[in-house]
């Protein structure tokens, strides 16, 4: 349980959770959206994965991250459900949703 709360104690990790609720993403897409270095995003994703909140899958040259709906960690599913219901501080704006819809990993990762 400590890992879960520690993972959620950072605003960038909460933002990543909110984005992954909306759409599965790779590191370069998250980096582009948050305007953070790939290494920073990778560290955040590692913490979230270790807490059982997200999972990854290989898709060609990309590793795609998504919400882990079947976490083996106690309370993780309940906490993710509470975060999903939370509608204030970390709700995605219309602009952020538009960016999520238009982001293209083929274009970003080839730079």
N, C-alpha and C positions, 0 to 999 in steps of 0.2 A: 504494500500500500504506500510505503514511503516513496518508492520509485515513481509511482503514478502521480502523487502530489508534487514531487520534485520536478517531474517532467512538465507539469502544467503550471509551474511557478514562473514561467517566462512568457512575456507577451508575444514574442515571435513564434514560440511553439504553439500557443493558443491560436494564433493567426493561421498557422499551418494546419492545425486540426480543422478550423472553420473552412479553409480552402479545400481540404480533402473530403469534407462532408459533401461538398458540392461536386467535386470532380477528382479523379485519380490524376496524379501529376508526377513528373520526374524532377530530379534535383535542379536542372537548368531552368525549368519553368518556375519552380518555387523561388529560385534565386532572382529571376527576372521580376517576378511579381513583388517580392519583398525588398528588392534592391540590396541584396546581401551577397557576399562571396559564396561560391559553390562549397568551399570548405566549411564555412559557417553553417550553411543550410544542412550539409551532410552531418555535422555534429548534432544539430538540433534533431534531425531525423533519427539518428542513432539513439539518442536519449528517449525519444518517443517510442521507437521500436523496442528498446530494452524494457520499457515500462509496459509493453503489451498493448499500446494504444493504436499503433499502426502496424502494417505489414508491407512487405515489398514482394515484387515479382519481376522476373527478368522478361523483357520484351525486346528482342533483338539486341541493339547496343545500349538500350536504356534499362534502368531499374525504375519501375513504376511503384509509387507509394499510394496506399489507400488506407482507409479506416479499418481497423481490425474489429470486425463484428463478432468474433468468436474468441475473445481473449481468454487465456487460462488464468489470468490474474484476477483475484477477487476484487470486486467493485469496479473494475475497468469499464465494463459495459454500462453500468449504472451511471458512472461519472460522465462517460461519453454522451449518454442520453441527456443528462442534465446540461451539458455544454451545448448540445444541439438545441435545446429548448430556450437557452439563454438568448435574449433578443436585444441586448443593449451594447455594451462596450465592444464586443468582438464580432458583431454582426457585419457581414460583408455589405459594402455599399453597392449601389447600382453600378458605379464606375468599376469597382473591383470585380463584380460579376461579369461585366462586359469584357474586361481584360481576360478573365478566366475563359470565357467563351471564344475569344479571338486568339489566344496564345497557341503557337504552333511549335512543338519541340523540334521538328525537322528544320525549321528556320532558325531558331535560337541556338541549337546545339551545333549547327554547322559554322557558326561565326568563330 
